[in-house]
Amino acid sequence: MKLLVIGSGGREHALVRKLRESPRVTELYCAPGNGGISRDAECVPISPTDPEGIVRFSKERGIGLVVVAPDNPLAAGMVDALEDAGIRAFGPRARAAQIESSKVFSKNLMKKYGIPTASYEVFDRPENALARIESRGRYPAVVKADGLALGKGVVIAQNRGEAAQALRRIMEDRVFGASGNRVVVEEFLTGPEVSVLAFTDGKTVRPMISAKDHKRAFDGDRGPNTGGMGTVSPNPCYTPEIAERCEREIFLPTIRAMEKEGRPFKGCLYFGLMLTPDGPKVIEYNSRFGDPEAQVVLPLLKTDLVDVMESVVDERLDRQPIEWSGEACACVVMASGGYPVRYETGFEITGLDKNGQIPGATVYHAGTSYRDGRFYTAGGRVLGVTALGKDLPQALETAYRAVSGIRFQGASYRRDIGAVRRFD
């Protein structure tokens, strides 16, 4: 089988590496890919948001399965275009991907079907949103842009000034474009956060191993939100009892709700959860593999990923065995200095061998280029340094030891990924 992965980040590199393990794969492509991915697949210069180009390439090369990984092409209907052209694709169609591309849609869905989440209100004018926040007089207040915002459209405002600034940037300065036409203002929840990815064919849902993402830029959970500075799996807070409750109260009801709405969801559905004193609640949905959650969950998968993805496409997931490793996995993201605000790129990366690996760890490339036998920085998040271990402490020790051997100008990373105190 010939496969095409759409995307260019660390998540896509993790998918490419896992798919490459399948004995069924004869040719593997990535559009557009990055420097590290080019060592593991043939990169093709097609934009992830160019459905005509992707369809044309898939037909010319006889691609048997296209894996659509990023949020933008899913929301824009890439899977629709592929399937309408008779090409098999893994991922939701646009109407189902709206569970991520519109916070308003997802919140209304949860309210309608009784899926536990934070209380919320929707506003299309910043002054009305600010007036409501002021009248409630409770901080922190959570402000979310309605649409896609590269994982940075959520602001946890500690006071009126921060709330006003967030609303101004989102709705007036339009830093996220049309994604800021509306905002969701919701209550601030407390408790440990959990990320759960799940395979689903629209009827059956098969949760993957849980994970813990670290969104803030700096140690101690300080600084601005990022796309993710590191991850561990499994999440120490996610007990079997909580998992059973989440499946009963959140996962299955979500899949059934989407089917009832005429938007059956097929692909990978991400559940961002908060384990509150009142029980688990949904913070957000994503319509694809999380990044960097994929980097710690996929290495734990023992079953052929091609088999699992095909069972989703063919709606026979209930008959597909899925086996997981009993190990732990940790990923530390190395970012460009200044990320997620202003940063420079183009710096050489040293400490990697020709395969982009170092002993004891796998390095997933998120923002790199490759030329003349050398890797260079080409994005905000540059590398996801990942390691397996018999338990979480061992995995973290190996990952950080690997990080210490990698160098590039301005490199920054958190030193408290997976710290036990973060799960209190």
Secondary structure, 3 states (H helix, E strand, C coil): CEEEEEECCHHHHHHHHHHHCCCCCCEEEEEECCCCHHHCCEECCCCCCCHHHHHHHHHHHCCCEEEECCHHHHHCCHHHHHHHCCCCEECCCHHHHHHHHCHHHHHHHHHHHCCCECCEEEECCHHHHHHHHHHHCCCCEEEEECCCCCCCCEEEECCHHHHHHHHHHHHHCCCCHHHHCCEEEECCCCCCEEEEEEEECCCCEEECCCEEECCEEECCCEEEECCCCEEEECCCCCCHHHHHHHHHHHHHHHHHHHHHCCCCCCEEEEEEEEEECCEEEEEEEECCCCCCHHHHHHHHECCCHHHHHHHHHCCCHHHCCCCECCCEEEEEEEECCCCCCCCCCCCEEECCCCCCEECCEEEEECCEEEECCEEEECCCEEEEEEEEECCHHHHHHHHHHHHCCCECCCCECCCCCCCHHHHC
